[in-house]
Amino acid sequence: MKRLLVALLFIMSASAVPLHAQSNQDAPVELTVSAAISLKDPLDGIKAAYARQQPNVTVTFNFGGSGALQQQIENGAPVDVFLSAGAKQMDALDKKGLLLEGTKRNLLTNRLVLIVPLASEDVKGFADLTKDSVKHIAVGEPKSVPAGQYAQETLVALDLLEKLKPKLVYGNDVRQVLTFVETGDADAGFVYYTDAHFSKKVKIVAAAPDSFHSPIVYPVAVVKSTHHPEQATAFLKFLSSPEARSVFEEYKFPVLGN
């Protein structure tokens, strides 16, 4: 009788561990991903794909300018994953020890282009920006918007920055710059190719050579303060999966190798 009781207790204790582990594994998890606004369209598609694969993980996106998102993380915002449109913002967080070690890597790239309203005939290239008929040129705020930084570097390379400064109007993110041109509030603007490609209200008139600006990269990393490092790392890994790659490429984002 004593041996039977011991055996029963052993079986019950052994079976309790996997049941508990399974319970934790199936517990719902919410991940907050702060991402550059230029990634909104592909990430919305990737969110749906990830939900099918990981139904217990809910991904919520916080979109904005990369500099503003960086500041939010520095101020303690509850963020699990950060996807920036520039290395500057990610590197700043890394230097402050705010990223989970070993998770930072470059995921995507892009192109910087000059756009004008669809019906415009005044601007056919960078040199035309100096025309008197061009009153406003939209760019992202260079200190906080990577596309604005690249635009400023491009204008320096073209020796046009000082001449055009009185015409520059600044957007809080690259989508606001796109809107300025779409609505005619700006005669031209600098955005990413991926933003301009799907707009039916603007056209691309020039592309900045890569040598004119810093390399355009979209780095991603897990934020060190995350309460869900395992799930956050799994989502980061999914961003390089064939399924996610196909979504990024559908929206014209070149995916960098791991």
N, C-alpha and C positions, 0 to 999 in steps of 0.2 A: 504493500500500500504506500509506504514511504517513497519507494523508488518511482512509483507511478505519479505521485504528486510532484516530485522533483522534475520528472520528464515533462509534465504538463506546464510547469512554471517555465522551463527552458524554452519550450515551443512558443509560449505566449510572449516571452521577452524577445525572442529572436524575430517573431513576426511583427512586433511593435515598431521596430526601427524602420523597415522599409515603408510601412504604412505612414509613419510620421514624415519620412523623407518625401514620399509621394505627395502628401498633403502640402508640404512647402513648395514642391515643384509646381504643383497645379495652382498655387495661390496667385490671384491676379496681381500684376505689377504694372505700374504706370511709369513710363519713361518720358522725360521732357527733353526734347532735342532743339537746341537753339541753332538756327541755320540762316545763312545769308538769303535775303529775299529773292535773289536771282535763281535760287534752287527750288522755289515754291512748287512749280508745276511738276518736275520729275519726282520730288519727294512726296507729293500727294499721291502719285501713282505707286511709289514704292511702299508707302504706308499701307495701302490696300493689299499689296502682295505679301507684306510681312504679317499682316493680320491673318491671312489664310494659313501661313506657316506656323505662327506662334499666337494662337487665339487668346492665350492668357496674358499677353503683353499688349498694353495699350500705349501707342506712341502719340504724343502730343507735340506739335511743332510750334516753336516761338520764332517767327520770321522777323527780320529787321536788317538794318545795316550792321556790318560785321563789327565796327567800332563800338556801336551802342550795345551789342550783345556781349562784347568783351567786358565792357564796364559793368554790365549786369552781373556777370559771373564774378568779377572782382569784388562786387558789393555783396556777394553772398546769395545771389538768386539760386533757387533750387533747380539746377540744370544737370542732366546726366551725360549728354553728348553735345559737343560743339562742332559745327561745320561752318568754317569761315570761308569768305571769298578771297582771302589774302593771308600770306604767311606772317605779316607783321603782327596782326592781332593774336594769332595763335602762339607765336613765339613769345609775345609779351606775357601771356598766361603761363607759358612753360617756364619762363625765367622766374616767375613768382611762385613756382611750385604748385600751381593750381590744376595741373593735368595729371592723370593717372600714368605713371611711368610705363613707357613701352607701348603706349597706344597711339601716339601721334604719328600720322603719315599723310602724304599727299594723295588725294583721291581723284581729282578732276583738273582739267584746264579749260581755257576759253580764249576768245579773241576780243580785242577792243576795237569797236567800229564807230565811225562817224555817221550819224543819221540826220535826216531832215524830214519834214512833213511830206506826205506822199505826193502832193501836188506841187511842191516847191521845185523851182528850176534855177534858183539863185546860186546854190552851193553844189558843186560837182566834185569838190576835193578840198583838202585842208587849206590851200592858199586862198580859196574863196571866202574863208571866214573873216578875212580882213575887209571885205566889201562894206561900204556904208549901208547897204540894204540889210545887212545882217546885224540886228540890234541885240539879240540875246542868244547866248550859247550856254546850254545846260550841262553841268558836270556834277558829279558827286562831291560832297565835302571831302577834300583830300586827306584831312587828318583822321577821318573816321570811316570813310567809304573807300574800299580798295579800288573800285572803278574810277573814282575821282583822283586817287593817287596816280593811277596809270595814265589818266587823261592829262594830268599836270605834267608828268614826266614826258609824255608825248609832245606836248606843246613846247616844252623846253628843248627837246631834241629838234623840233622844227623851227626853233628860234621865233616862236609866235606868242609865248606866254605874256610877256610885258605888253605887247601890242593889243592883246585881246582881253587883258584883265578887266577893263571897264565894261566889257560885254558879258562877263561870266555871271551866271546865276547858279546857285548851289542847291542841290537836292540832298535830303536826308538819307536816301538810298538810291540804288540804280533804277528801281521801278518808278520812283518819283521823277527822275530825270527823263525816263521814257514817256511818262505822262505829260511832262512839260512840252515835249516835242509833238506828241500825238494831238494835243489840244491847241497847238499853235502858239502857246505862251513862250516858246523858244523857237528860234529859227533853225537851230541845229543842236546836237547834243552827242555826248560820248557815252555809249552803253556797251554791254557785252553782245556779241553776235547772237547768243541764245535768246536775249531779250528782244532784239530787233527782228529776228527771223520769223516769229509767230505773230508779230503785230501787222495788222492790215492798214494801219494809219501812217506808217513811216516807211522810208526806204534807206538802204545803206548806200552811201556814196564813196566811202573810203574805209580801208582797214589799216590800223596802225601796225607797222612792222614790229615783230617781237623785239628787235634790237632797240626800239625807241623807249621801252619801259621795262620795269622789273618783271620777272617771270610771273605769269598769271597762273596761280595754283589755288586749289581749294583743299586745304588741309582739314583733317577730322581727328578728333581725340575724345577720349572719355574724361569727364571732369572728375577730379580727385575726390570731391565731396559727395559724389553719388552714393545713394543708399543701396543701389542695385548694380554693383560693378560687373557681376556675371552677365546679367541681362543686357546691360549697356554695351559690354564688349561683344556680346553675340550680335547685337544690332549693328554695331560698327563693322563686324565681319560680314554681315549680310549685304552691306553697301557695296562690297566688292564681288558679290556673287554673280553668276551669269544672269540670273533673273533681274537683279538690280541694274547690272550693266546694260541690259537691253532697254530698260526704261530711260536711263541717262542718255543713251545713244539716240533713242527716239526723239528726245528733246535737244539733240545736237551737242551734247556735252561729251567731249573726248575723255575717256576713262584712262587714267594712268596705271601703269603696271605696278604690282605689289612689290 
